[in-house]
Amino acid sequence: MEPNKALKIVEKQLTKKRYEHTVRVMETALDLAKHYKVDEQKVELAAILHDYAKYRDPSEMKRWIIEEKLPHDLLEHHPELWHAPVGAKMIERELGVNDPAILSAIHWHTTGKRHMSLMDKVIFIADYIEPGRDFPGVEEVRGIVYNDLDQACWLAARNTISFLMRKNQPIYPDTFQLYNEKLGRNMNGK
């Protein structure tokens, strides 16, 4: 799918503010893709489509989780998380995008997970650090992202976990897994 066509599709699905966020994620992801030598065309499409399902009705997303046999533990967490894995399925079914790398990057862009691909990491962190984001810890992540993508992902997971804990909200297990994987790397100097 051509980027301009994808942008037109998502523009109809998103609010103006969320569409502007999507464009910034796309630009950030492309910069990171160039830096880390990741397939720019795939990164661009994943970044454009990452919030495709963001504003779908929660009951519709719940149906997709059940019918598409997505992990049922998603239903125990805030519907805000659902748009990523559900979006990956919707993009495959509704738009015919079937590249596993693109779908994986979209699926994991909110929670992260252990053993993310380079492209998964680029989309995950581009969504986190795009220039419109302004919250405690984002500058620290921006400061290291071009030197150590793994460390940036670990910091993003750490910050997300801390934020959710302060709000007494549940944390998706894959975010803990990402944090623990990268913590082990940091502790072992790898």
C-alpha positions as CSV (number, residue, x, y, z in Angstrom):
1,M,0.0,0.0,0.0
2,E,1.3,3.4,-0.9
3,P,2.0,5.8,2.0
4,N,-0.3,8.5,0.6
5,K,-3.2,6.1,0.3
6,A,-2.6,4.8,3.8
7,L,-2.5,8.4,5.1
8,K,-5.9,9.1,3.5
9,I,-7.4,6.0,5.0
10,V,-6.2,6.8,8.6
11,E,-7.1,10.4,8.3
12,K,-10.7,9.4,8.0
13,Q,-10.4,7.1,11.1
14,L,-8.7,9.5,13.4
15,T,-9.2,12.9,15.1
16,K,-7.2,15.8,13.7
17,K,-4.9,15.7,16.7
18,R,-4.4,12.0,16.5
19,Y,-3.7,12.2,12.7
20,E,-1.1,14.9,13.4
21,H,0.4,12.5,16.0
22,T,0.5,9.8,13.4
23,V,2.4,12.0,10.9
24,R,4.9,12.8,13.6
25,V,5.3,9.1,14.5
26,M,5.9,8.4,10.8
27,E,8.6,11.1,10.5
28,T,10.3,9.9,13.7
29,A,10.1,6.3,12.7
30,L,11.6,7.1,9.3
31,D,14.5,8.9,10.9
32,L,15.1,5.9,13.2
33,A,14.8,3.5,10.3
34,K,17.5,5.3,8.4
35,H,19.7,5.5,11.4
36,Y,19.3,1.8,12.3
37,K,19.1,0.6,8.7
38,V,15.5,-0.9,8.9
39,D,13.3,-1.2,5.8
40,E,12.0,2.3,5.4
41,Q,9.0,1.4,3.4
42,K,7.7,-1.1,5.9
43,V,8.5,1.2,8.8
44,E,6.6,4.1,7.1
45,L,3.5,1.9,6.5
46,A,3.5,0.5,10.1
47,A,3.9,4.0,11.5
48,I,1.0,5.4,9.4
49,L,-1.3,2.5,10.3
50,H,-0.3,2.1,14.0
51,D,-3.4,3.8,15.4
52,Y,-5.8,2.6,12.7
53,A,-8.2,1.1,15.3
54,K,-7.6,3.8,18.0
55,Y,-11.2,5.1,17.9
56,R,-13.1,1.9,17.2
57,D,-15.9,1.1,19.6
58,P,-14.6,-1.0,22.6
59,S,-17.4,-3.5,22.1
60,E,-16.2,-4.0,18.5
61,M,-12.7,-4.4,19.6
62,K,-13.7,-6.9,22.3
63,R,-15.5,-8.9,19.6
64,W,-12.3,-8.9,17.5
65,I,-10.2,-10.1,20.5
66,I,-12.6,-13.0,21.1
67,E,-13.2,-14.0,17.4
68,E,-9.6,-13.6,16.3
69,K,-8.4,-15.5,19.3
70,L,-6.2,-12.7,20.5
71,P,-4.9,-13.2,24.1
72,H,-7.9,-13.1,26.4
73,D,-5.9,-11.4,29.1
74,L,-6.3,-8.2,27.0
75,L,-9.9,-8.1,28.3
76,E,-8.5,-7.7,31.8
77,H,-6.8,-4.5,30.9
78,H,-7.9,-1.1,29.8
79,P,-9.4,-0.9,26.3
80,E,-6.7,1.7,25.5
81,L,-4.4,-1.3,24.9
82,W,-6.7,-3.1,22.6
83,H,-6.3,-0.9,19.6
84,A,-2.8,-2.2,18.9
85,P,-3.4,-6.0,18.6
86,V,-6.9,-5.5,17.3
87,G,-5.6,-2.9,14.8
88,A,-3.1,-5.3,13.4
89,K,-5.9,-7.8,12.8
90,M,-8.2,-5.2,11.3
91,I,-5.4,-3.9,9.0
92,E,-4.8,-7.4,7.8
93,R,-8.5,-8.2,7.2
94,E,-9.8,-4.7,6.1
95,L,-6.9,-3.3,4.2
96,G,-5.2,-6.5,3.0
97,V,-1.8,-5.7,4.6
98,N,-0.3,-9.1,5.4
99,D,3.4,-8.4,6.0
100,P,4.2,-10.1,9.3
101,A,6.8,-7.4,10.2
102,I,4.4,-4.6,9.7
103,L,1.6,-6.3,11.6
104,S,4.0,-7.2,14.5
105,A,5.2,-3.6,14.8
106,I,1.6,-2.4,15.0
107,H,0.5,-5.2,17.4
108,W,3.3,-4.4,19.9
109,H,3.5,-0.6,19.7
110,T,1.7,0.0,23.0
111,T,3.0,-2.6,25.3
112,G,6.2,-3.8,23.8
113,K,7.4,-7.3,24.5
114,R,10.4,-9.5,24.9
115,H,12.4,-10.3,21.8
116,M,11.1,-7.4,19.7
117,S,12.4,-7.1,16.2
118,L,14.3,-4.0,15.2
119,M,11.2,-2.8,13.4
120,D,9.0,-3.5,16.4
121,K,11.4,-1.3,18.5
122,V,11.4,1.5,16.0
123,I,7.6,1.8,16.0
124,F,7.3,1.3,19.7
125,I,9.8,4.1,20.5
126,A,8.8,6.4,17.7
127,D,5.3,6.4,19.2
128,Y,6.8,7.2,22.6
129,I,9.2,10.0,21.6
130,E,7.5,11.8,18.7
131,P,8.0,15.5,19.1
132,G,4.4,16.2,20.3
133,R,4.9,14.0,23.4
134,D,5.6,15.9,26.6
135,F,5.7,13.9,29.8
136,P,8.3,13.1,32.5
137,G,11.1,11.0,31.2
138,V,10.5,11.5,27.5
139,E,13.6,13.8,27.1
140,E,15.8,11.1,28.7
141,V,14.6,8.6,26.1
142,R,15.0,11.1,23.2
143,G,18.6,11.7,24.4
144,I,19.7,8.1,24.0
145,V,17.5,6.7,21.2
146,Y,20.1,7.3,18.5
147,N,22.9,5.7,20.6
148,D,21.1,2.7,22.1
149,L,17.7,1.7,20.9
150,D,17.5,-1.2,23.4
151,Q,18.2,1.2,26.3
152,A,15.6,3.6,25.0
153,C,13.0,0.8,24.9
154,W,13.9,-0.2,28.4
155,L,13.5,3.3,29.7
156,A,10.2,3.7,28.0
157,A,9.0,0.5,29.6
158,R,10.3,1.6,33.0
159,N,8.6,5.0,32.7
160,T,5.3,3.4,31.6
161,I,5.3,0.9,34.4
162,S,6.1,3.7,37.0
163,F,3.4,5.9,35.5
164,L,0.8,3.1,35.7
165,M,1.8,2.1,39.2
166,R,1.4,5.7,40.4
167,K,-2.1,5.7,39.0
168,N,-2.9,2.2,40.5
169,Q,-3.6,0.8,37.0
170,P,-2.9,-2.7,35.8
171,I,0.2,-3.2,33.7
172,Y,0.2,-5.6,30.8
173,P,2.6,-8.5,31.4
174,D,4.4,-8.0,28.1
175,T,5.6,-4.6,29.3
176,F,7.1,-6.2,32.4
177,Q,8.7,-8.8,30.1
178,L,10.3,-6.1,28.0
179,Y,11.5,-4.3,31.1
180,N,12.9,-7.5,32.6
181,E,14.6,-8.5,29.3
182,K,16.4,-5.2,28.9
183,L,17.1,-5.0,32.7
184,G,19.0,-8.3,32.4
185,R,20.9,-6.9,29.4
186,N,21.8,-3.7,31.3
187,M,22.9,-5.7,34.4
188,N,25.0,-8.1,32.4
189,G,26.6,-5.4,30.3
190,K,25.4,-7.0,27.1
